[in-house]
Each structure stands twice: as C-alpha cells, then as structure tokens.
Amino acid sequence: MIMYVTFTFSYTELACAIPKAGGAFDYADRTLGKHWAFFAGMAQNIEFIFAPPAIAFAIGAYFNIFFRSFPSCLFLLQPIYCLRHLIFRE
C-alpha cells in the first residue's frame, strides 16, 4: 500500500512537471534521452498488453474457489467476446 501511494504521488509530480500526454516515453525522453525513452515506452506497452489478462486470470482463479459449481464450458464464449471487441472497438 505504501509503495502504491508513493508511486501515485511521483506519477502526479511527473504529470505536473511534463504536461504532455505520452506516458513513460515522454518522461524518460525528458530525463534520459531518446534511446532509453524507447525502452521505457516499450516496457509500458508490454505492461498494457500482459497486465489485464494476468489480472483477469487471477480474479478468475480467486472466484473459482467460491463458485466451483459454475459451468466450465463458458470458456467457449471468449472468442466471441474478442471478436466483438475487435469489431466494435469499445
């Protein structure tokens, strides 16, 4: 909890100091240069790609403890949801 609060405060300070919408790339570009900014931007992209599925998997595993009788064949709905997401871009 303490680490999350300090991260939030430091990110807020960076957002006020560099008010350009670009995330980690812009912050690293200002402080470390273009080469390291590229790596910071790629790290942020990798985080955005892999974090949501990992969180969803963890939440699903947690709820599986409480709802074991839930039908396990619902994983067939996942491709339908992904296709809908690609078509409608919510």
N, C-alpha and C positions, 0 to 999 in steps of 0.2 A: 504494500500500500504506500509506503514512504517513497519507494522508487518511482511509482506511477505518478504521485503528486509532484515530485521533483522534475520528472520528465515533462509533465504538463506545464509547469512554470517555465522551464527552459525553452520549450517549444513556443510558448507565448512570448517570451522575450525575443526569440528569433523572428517571430512573425511581426512584432512591432518594429524591430530594427531593420528588417528587409521586407517591406510590404509588397512583395511581388509574388503572385500565385505560381509556385513552381515546386514547392516542397523541398525535399532534401537536396535536389540538384542545385537549386539557387543558393541555398545556404552554404553548401560545400564549394560552389563556384566562387562565392564572395570570399571565403576564408582559405580554401586550399588550392584553388585553381581548377582549370577545365578537366584535367586528367582525373583527379580524384573526385570531381563532381560527377563525372560519368559513372564511376563505380558506386557512388552514393545513390545516384538515380536508379541504377540497375538493381541495387540492393532493395530500394524502396519498391520497385516494380515486382521483384521476386516476392517480397513480403505481401504485396497486394494480391499476388496470384495464389500463393500457397497458404496464407493465413486463414482465409474464410473456409476453405474445405477442411482444414485441420480443426478449426473451432467447431464446425458443424459435426464432424466425426466425433469429437469429444462430447459434445452435448448429446448426440445420439446414443453414444455408449452410456452416458450417465442416465438418460431416461430409460434405457433398456433395462436397467436394474429395477426400476419401479413398474414398468409396463412390459413384462415378459410375454404376456398373452397377446400382444399386438401382432397382427399378421406380418410375417417376414417377407411376403411376396410383394410388398409395396415398393421394393427397390426397382421394380419394373416401371414405375412412374417417373423415375429420374430422367431417362432420355426424353420423355415428353416434356418435362419441365425445362430441360436445357434447350430443346428445340423452340419452345415458346419464348424463352428468354432471348434466343438469337434472333427470332423473327420480330418481336415487339420491342426489344432493347429497353427494358424498364429501368 
